Amino acid sequence: MENFLKKSSWTDIITSFLFILLGMILMAKPEFVMSMISFFLGSICIIMGLLKGIDYFAYGKKENYLLALAIVSVVAGIVIMFCADTIASIFRILIAIWIVYNGIMNLQTTIVWKDYKSRLWLLTLILSITTIIAGVYILVTNGAMLQIVGGIISIYGIVNIIENTIFIKKIENYLD
């Protein structure tokens, strides 16, 4: 049992290193990652469209929805592949607006906490301002969302390596 748990933990550590590598790539080259994701998703849509087109002709042109689905899938794939920056920008702007809105709503909550003379008002104020700043940062920085996700993935990998290393060293204590 001990050998199995150690091997499993080492597998987790190797996987965590891969997560750290992915996180670092996301932080260093967010535009490259976005273009690769767009190319991959666009290719999948185009392939699905082509397959639906083949199905349409295989069924003797009786299933008209297959032709419509094929055309929509191919067009969507092309749009995803060649308009990735625009799609990512729209998504980034919507997320940033939502985060700023949330920060402003939390700022209003801060005023309520202060009126009730709660000790939480200062913490809420700091978190609200931080949220608004994060939203504005995402709004004005092109690759910010992927960089933040990359940072979170890297931190997860580091924490997981630490946890598994501790587990491997203390495994005998857990099995007794």
Beta strands, then each sheet from edge to edge (+ up, - down):
end
